[in-house]
Amino acid sequence: MTLALAGLGCRARSASPVYIVAGPETSDHVEFRPLSSYAEYLVLPGERRELKITLASYKASCDSFVAPGEHDSSATVTVTVPAPSDLTPGSYAWAGALAHGGTEQQPERAYALPTIRLGHRGLTLPAGGEIRLESVATTQDGRVRGLLDFEFPGDAEHVATSLKGSFEAKLCRVRL
């Protein structure tokens, strides 16, 4: 019985819907309630701290990569803060790859990087929007809760995209 309950730990309980827009086609507009919802926390002393939140429409795993099916979707947001800052509740914007200053390994400012998967296609969203972390507990079995509010209105060269919804995710891995 303990094993069965452990398997439910990364599933979302009556999860709120996640909304993805990855382009103009109907197939690029997805709404799902996560079947898997988990977060990983990583501390790289002297460099950065990362919180990687994954929300998936299918049974994904924190322990190993599970390939999505043709009609599966997922969203992953990696929140990165420079050392020695702590990850705290607040807003973390995605303003583009160079906007955080410094390097990817040693950023000068905190940022959030949103990526999505629609079936076998992956996409890093263009700059625009933020994740708002309402609560953050980075201890083993901790939880994070917040709101996804990423949106790029589109321009002459790129289609409009967005990632929206509220979430709660249990920490499944902490590396200090």
N, C-alpha and C positions, 0 to 999 in steps of 0.2 A: 504494500500500500504506500509506503514511503516513496518508492521509486515512481509510482504513478503521480503522486503529488508534486514531486520534483520536476517532472516533465511539464507541468502546467505553469511553472514559475515565470517563464518568459512569454507566456501568452497574455494578450491583452484581455482584461475583464470588461465586457460591454464597451469596447473601444469606440472612441469617436471616429467619424470618417476622416480620411485623408483625401485631399483633392489634388490631382496633378494635371497640369496642362503642359504638354511638351511640343505642341505644334498646332496647326490649323485643322488637321483631319480629325474626324470623330474618334478614330482609334487612338489619337494622341490625348484624349480627354478621359481621365480615369478617376473613379471614386472607389475607395475600398475601406473596409474596417479591418485593421491589422489583426491577423491571426498570430503573428509574432511581433513582439515589441520588447526590445532589450537595448542596453547601453554597455559600453566598455569604457573604462577609465584608465588612462596611461599617464604616468609621470616620468619625464625625462629630465633629471636634475640638471640645472644650468641651461636648459634649452626651452622646454615648453611643457604644458599639460594639455591633454586631449580628452574630450568626451565624445565618443562616437555613438550616435543614437540611430538605431535601425528599426524601421517599421515596415512590415512585409505583409502582403495579402495571402501568403502561403506559409507553411511551416518551415521557417528558416532556423538556423542554429547559430549559437554563439561559439560553439566549439569547432565547427568546420563550415566551409562554404557549401551551401545548398543551391544548386543552379535553379533559377526560376523556370517555370514552364512557359509556354508560348503566351498564355493569357495572364500570367502572374505579374505583379507590380511591387516595387519597393521604393522606399526613400531612405537615404542615409544622410545625416547631417553630422559633420565633424566640427565641434567647437574647440578652438585652439586659443590658449592664453599663454603669454610669454612668462617664463620663469622670472621671478619667484612667485608671481601672482597665483592666487587660488581661484578655482572655478566657483562662482557665486551666482545666485539669482540675478537676472538682469537681461539686457538686450545685447545680442551679438550679431552684427551686421555682416552681410556679404557684399563687399564693394568691389570685388575683383581680385585676381591673383596677386597683384602688386600693392594693393591699397593698405595692407597691414604693415608695410615697411619691413626692414630687415630681410630675412630669408624665410623660406617655408619651415626650416628646422629651428630657427631662432627669430620669430616674429617680434616686432616692436609693439604691436597693438593686437588685441584680441580680435578674432573673426570667426565666422561660421561658414563652412563650405558645404552647400547642398548638392547631392547627386541623386539621380533617380534611375530606376530600371523599369522598362516596359517590355516584358518578355525578355528577349535576349539582347535588347538594345539598351545601352547605358548612356547617360548624359550628365555632364556637370552643368548646372544651371548658370546662365549669365548673371552678372552682377545685378543686385537689386533685392532689397528686403532684408529680413532678419529672422532670427529665432529668439523668442523671449522665454527664458528659463524662469519659471515661477518658483520651483523648489529644486534643490540639488543636494543629494546625500551621496557622497563619493566613497562611502564605506562599503565593504562587502555586503551584499543584499540590500544596498540602498536603492533609492528610486529617484528619478528625475521626472519633472512634469513641466509642461510648457505649451507654447503656441508657435506653430510654423507660419510664417508670413513672408514668404519669398515671392517676388513678382518682378518680371522684366516685361515692360510694355511692348517690346519689339521695336525694330527700326528698319531701315531700308535693306539691311543685310541679314538680320536675324528675326526669327519668329518670336511671338510673345510666348512666355513660359510662366508657370507659377507652381508653387507648392504651398498648400494651406491646410490647416487643421490643428486641432489640439491633440496632445499625446501624454501618455504616462508610460515610462519604461523602467524596468527593473535592471539594476546593474548585475551583469552576469560574469564580468571579469574586471579585476582591479590589478594593475601592475604598477608598483611603486619602485 
